[in-house]
Amino acid sequence: MELSERKKKILRAVVESYIQTAEPVGSKALAELAGVKVSSATIRNELAELTELGYLEQPHTSAGRVPSPQGYRLYVNELMEEQRLSL
């Protein structure tokens, strides 16, 4: 299944935030980070779909989401910005 641009932006924001903080990422934080002009309820629905598809995991019921190995793989293959390495 092809992910929508909104799902890709949300997944990118989850992965990058989790890499920086090592904390599960909630919908309210994503509403500010993802650059998507939608409500936190809409983001929660997108997070639920990404979780069902296997790209995210939820450590426990009231926690935010963390990337799954499949989510990291998609991030590295398609979503991560290329960086030039110095010599």
C-alpha angles and dihedrals in degrees: 000000000000114000120230119242090252092054090048092051091049093047091049091051092048093050095045093046092047091049090053100043107021086220128116111264120234130207095251092056090046092053087064098037106040098062090229116136098220135107124270088248090060090048090051089054091050090048090052091052092047088050092051089050090053099247095111137033131206113217092204138348099273096037128100121246132278127197118264121217087262090052092051090049092053090046093053095042100043117002108042116098114240115250126202115229122222120235 
